Amino acid sequence: MKTVLKTFAAALLLGVAAMGVAKADPVKIGVAAEPYPPFTSPDASGKWVGWEIDFIDAVCAEEKLDCVIT
């Protein structure tokens, strides 16, 4: 009985450990299609910049998320 319990506990621990290893898909975040400075606006290269973008980047960094701004 103890062997079965130990085997079950080991399998449970391995299963829980494997859940943390799974790679999540990138989080897609949309912003307004029209520029609305200072919240969002494209820079010279076409990349979105502004307060809202800085906030999104900070939240994604804090939560360790792979975010894509669309």
PEFEN-V825824 format. One record per residue. N is the residue number from 0. RES is the residue in three letters. PHI is phi in whole degrees, 0 to 359 (NA if undefined). D_CENTER is the distance of its C-alpha to the mean C-alpha in whole Angstrom. Layout:
BEGIN
N	RES	PHI	D_CENTER
N	RES	PHI	D_CENTER
END
This chain:
BEGIN
0	MET	NA	43
1	LYS	294	41
2	THR	295	40
3	VAL	296	38
4	LEU	295	36
5	LYS	294	35
6	THR	296	34
7	PHE	297	32
8	ALA	296	31
9	ALA	295	30
10	ALA	296	28
11	LEU	296	26
12	LEU	296	25
13	LEU	295	24
14	GLY	296	22
15	VAL	294	20
16	ALA	295	19
17	ALA	291	18
18	MET	295	16
19	GLY	285	14
20	VAL	274	14
21	ALA	301	13
22	LYS	269	10
23	ALA	276	7
24	ASP	290	8
25	PRO	298	6
26	VAL	272	5
27	LYS	267	9
28	ILE	236	10
29	GLY	263	14
30	VAL	238	17
31	ALA	303	20
32	ALA	290	22
33	GLU	265	25
34	PRO	300	25
35	TYR	218	25
36	PRO	300	26
37	PRO	271	25
38	PHE	286	21
39	THR	216	21
40	SER	193	23
41	PRO	280	23
42	ASP	273	24
43	ALA	299	27
44	SER	271	25
45	GLY	94	23
46	LYS	279	20
47	TRP	288	19
48	VAL	224	19
49	GLY	133	20
50	TRP	300	19
51	GLU	297	17
52	ILE	293	15
53	ASP	299	15
54	PHE	295	14
55	ILE	299	11
56	ASP	299	10
57	ALA	293	11
58	VAL	295	9
59	CYS	296	6
60	ALA	293	8
61	GLU	296	9
62	GLU	271	6
63	LYS	57	6
64	LEU	254	2
65	ASP	267	4
66	CYS	256	6
67	VAL	237	9
68	ILE	268	12
69	THR	246	15
END
